[in-house]
């Protein structure tokens, strides 16, 4: 699944929900997905929080097949920046 497809799916899911702050999924050479202002895009920018992970682990995270806390503990994802924003994501997808 391409990052643009994932971003489109996230944007559709955010339509009826609110997400304060900005968050970036950094998938390395595959690119980024930025959640900001109620939408998701693949345009890189500075954000309040960055989650670094592989594209495969991003798909697992969004489908609920990768627990965020387990991902951090096992090194499958790394969080930098505002932890409060990361916690909001957990409530949004959890």
C-alpha positions in Angstrom: 0.0 0.0 0.0 1.4 3.4 -1.1 1.8 6.2 1.5 -0.6 8.4 -0.5 -3.3 5.6 -0.2 -2.7 5.4 3.5 -2.9 9.3 3.8 -6.2 9.3 1.9 -7.6 6.6 4.3 -6.5 8.6 7.3 -8.0 11.8 5.9 -11.3 10.0 5.4 -11.2 8.6 9.0 -10.5 12.1 10.4 -13.5 13.7 8.8 -15.8 13.0 11.8 -13.1 13.3 14.5 -10.9 16.0 15.9 -7.2 15.8 16.3 -5.4 18.7 18.0 -1.8 19.4 17.2 0.3 18.0 14.3 2.0 14.6 14.0 4.3 13.1 11.4 4.7 9.4 10.6 8.3 9.2 9.2 8.8 6.1 7.2 12.3 6.9 6.1 13.0 6.6 2.4 9.4 5.7 1.7 8.3 9.2 2.8 6.1 10.8 5.4 2.5 11.2 6.4 1.6 14.4 8.3 -1.6 14.7 10.3 -2.5 18.4 10.7 -5.5 20.6 10.6 -7.9 17.7 10.2 -6.3 16.1 7.2 -3.4 13.9 6.3 -0.8 14.6 3.5 2.5 13.3 2.3 4.0 16.8 2.3 6.9 16.9 4.8 6.8 19.7 7.4 7.7 20.4 11.0 5.2 18.9 13.5 4.6 18.7 17.2 5.4 15.0 17.3 7.2 12.6 15.0 6.8 8.8 15.0 9.5 7.0 13.1 8.6 3.5 11.9 8.6 1.4 8.7 5.8 1.6 6.3 4.8 -2.0 7.1 4.6 -1.2 10.8 2.6 2.0 10.0 0.0 -0.2 8.3 0.0 -2.6 11.2 -0.4 0.3 13.7 -3.3 1.8 11.8 -5.1 -1.5 11.5 -4.7 -2.2 15.2 -2.3 -5.1 14.7 0.6 -3.2 16.4 0.1 -1.9 19.9 1.8 1.5 20.2 3.3 0.7 23.6 4.6 -2.6 22.4 6.0 -1.0 19.3 8.0 1.5 21.4 9.2 -1.2 23.8 10.4 -3.5 20.9 11.9 -0.6 18.9 9.5 -0.9 16.0 8.6 2.7 16.4 10.3 5.7 18.0 8.5 8.8 19.2 10.1 12.3 19.4 8.6 15.6 20.3 5.4 16.2 22.2 4.2 13.0 23.9 0.8 14.5 24.5 0.2 14.6 20.8 1.2 10.9 20.5 -1.2 10.0 23.3 -4.0 11.8 21.4 -3.2 9.6 18.4 -3.6 6.5 20.6 -7.1 7.7 21.5 -8.0 8.4 17.9 -6.9 5.0 16.5 -7.4 2.9 19.7 
